[in-house]
Amino acid sequence: MAGIKKIFVEHRLLFIGLIVVLFLVYSGKLSMRYLENKINPAKAELEKLNAEKINLVKEIDLIKGKESLLKEQEKKLTEYFILKSRVGNISNSSRFFKDITNFKKMVFNSLKPTKKEQISQYLKMEITLNITGSYEDLEKYIKYLDELPYIISVKKLDFSKTNGKNINITMVIDTVGI
């Protein structure tokens, strides 16, 4: 036993160093297990969040596609309602004729419906107007027609000079209504 004590005393530092190294290795392994137990759930949570992110990106892309489609449909509906608000009732011809001739600066010599055509639920009518007035009055009259609650397009416009500053105008207009 005296021999072991002597070896121990002589190599005491070596034994203490060995004990410290063993302690550090063992505590390092314990620390690694502890960290692995903390890291593995965090890795799993990260993978779960990445999968969720991918799904959310796909959902966002779908929503953007639907938003684009909805905007397109909104535009079509807006155009439809604007059209509906401009499609006046022309089946009551006397009211319509009164509206298009209620412009005091022009002299309406004649007004003659030349063609009527039923298209689905709408009525398309072509009207020939013979008017006398100035160029400025003609411009104002066309703006006046545009402000009426009807869809009116000028199909034909012919001029002939009269005495003075007035002109004779033959105008063919198309209108669509109900």
C-alpha positions in Angstrom: 0.0 0.0 0.0 2.9 2.2 0.7 3.9 1.9 -3.0 0.5 3.2 -4.2 0.7 6.1 -1.8 4.1 6.9 -3.1 3.0 6.7 -6.7 0.0 8.8 -5.9 2.0 11.5 -4.1 4.6 11.6 -6.9 2.0 11.8 -9.7 -0.6 13.7 -7.7 -0.9 16.4 -10.3 -1.2 13.9 -13.1 -4.1 12.1 -11.2 -5.8 15.4 -10.5 -5.5 16.3 -14.2 -6.8 13.0 -15.2 -9.8 13.4 -12.8 -10.5 16.9 -14.2 -10.3 15.6 -17.8 -12.7 12.7 -17.0 -15.0 15.1 -15.3 -14.9 17.5 -18.2 -15.5 14.7 -20.7 -18.5 13.4 -18.7 -20.0 16.8 -18.1 -19.5 17.6 -21.8 -21.4 14.5 -22.8 -24.1 15.5 -20.3 -24.2 19.1 -21.7 -24.4 17.7 -25.3 -27.4 15.5 -24.3 -29.0 18.5 -22.6 -28.4 20.7 -25.7 -29.7 18.0 -28.1 -32.8 17.7 -26.0 -33.3 21.4 -26.4 -32.2 21.7 -30.1 -34.2 18.7 -31.5 -37.6 20.1 -30.5 -36.5 23.5 -31.8 -35.5 21.9 -35.2 -38.9 20.2 -35.4 -40.6 23.4 -34.6 -38.6 25.2 -37.3 -39.5 22.5 -39.9 -43.1 22.8 -38.9 -43.0 26.7 -39.3 -41.2 26.4 -42.7 -44.0 24.0 -43.9 -46.6 26.4 -42.6 -44.8 29.3 -44.4 -44.9 27.4 -47.7 -48.6 26.8 -47.2 -49.2 30.4 -46.4 -47.3 31.5 -49.5 -49.5 29.2 -51.6 -52.6 30.6 -50.0 -51.4 34.2 -50.6 -50.9 33.4 -54.2 -54.4 31.9 -54.5 -55.8 35.0 -52.8 -53.9 37.2 -55.2 -55.4 35.3 -58.1 -58.9 35.6 -56.7 -58.3 39.3 -56.0 -57.3 39.8 -59.6 -60.4 37.9 -60.8 -62.6 39.9 -58.4 -61.2 43.2 -59.7 -61.9 42.1 -63.2 -65.4 41.1 -62.3 -65.9 44.4 -60.4 -64.7 46.3 -63.6 -67.2 44.3 -65.7 -70.0 45.0 -63.2 -69.2 48.7 -63.1 -69.2 48.9 -66.9 -72.5 47.0 -66.9 -74.1 49.3 -64.3 -72.8 52.4 -66.2 -74.3 50.9 -69.4 -77.6 50.2 -67.5 -77.7 53.7 -66.2 -77.2 55.1 -69.7 -79.7 52.8 -71.4 -82.8 54.9 -71.3 -86.4 54.0 -72.1 -86.7 54.9 -75.8 -89.9 52.8 -76.3 -91.7 56.0 -75.2 -90.6 57.7 -78.4 -92.3 61.0 -77.7 -90.3 61.5 -74.4 -87.1 60.5 -76.1 -87.7 62.8 -79.1 -88.5 65.7 -76.8 -85.2 65.1 -74.9 -83.1 65.1 -78.0 -84.8 68.2 -79.5 -84.9 70.2 -76.3 -81.9 72.3 -77.3 -82.9 75.9 -77.9 -79.9 77.0 -79.9 -80.7 74.8 -82.9 -83.7 74.8 -85.3 -85.0 71.2 -85.8 -86.4 71.1 -89.3 -87.3 67.4 -89.2 -86.8 64.3 -87.1 -87.4 60.9 -88.7 -86.8 57.5 -87.2 -85.4 55.5 -90.1 -84.8 52.1 -88.6 -85.9 50.2 -85.4 -84.4 46.9 -84.5 -85.2 44.7 -81.4 -81.9 43.1 -80.1 -82.6 40.8 -77.2 -84.1 43.1 -74.5 -82.9 46.3 -76.1 -84.3 48.4 -78.9 -81.9 50.0 -81.4 -83.2 53.0 -83.3 -81.6 55.1 -86.1 -82.9 58.6 -86.4 -82.2 61.2 -89.1 -82.3 64.8 -88.0 -82.3 67.9 -90.2 -81.1 70.9 -88.2 -80.1 74.5 -88.8 -77.5 76.2 -86.5 -73.9 77.4 -86.2 -70.8 75.2 -85.9 -70.5 76.3 -82.3 -74.1 75.3 -81.6 -73.5 71.9 -83.3 -70.6 71.3 -81.0 -72.7 72.2 -78.0 -75.5 70.0 -79.2 -73.3 67.0 -79.5 -72.1 67.6 -76.0 -75.8 67.9 -74.9 -76.6 64.6 -76.5 -73.7 63.0 -74.6 -75.1 64.2 -71.3 -78.5 62.7 -71.9 -79.3 59.4 -70.1 -79.2 57.5 -73.4 -76.6 55.8 -75.4 -76.4 57.9 -78.5 -73.7 57.8 -81.3 -73.5 60.0 -84.3 -73.4 57.8 -87.3 -73.3 60.4 -90.0 -72.9 64.2 -90.2 -73.4 66.3 -93.4 -73.2 70.0 -93.7 -74.4 72.5 -96.2 -74.0 76.3 -96.1 -77.0 78.6 -95.7 -77.2 82.4 -95.8 -75.2 83.9 -93.0 -73.3 82.0 -90.4 -75.7 79.1 -90.0 -75.4 75.7 -91.7 -77.9 73.0 -92.6 -76.9 69.8 -90.8 -78.2 66.3 -91.6 -77.3 64.1 -88.7 -78.0 60.3 -88.4 -77.8 59.1 -84.9 -78.1 55.6 -83.4 -79.4 55.0 -79.9 -79.9 51.9 -77.8 -82.5 51.7 -75.1 -85.2 49.5 -73.6 
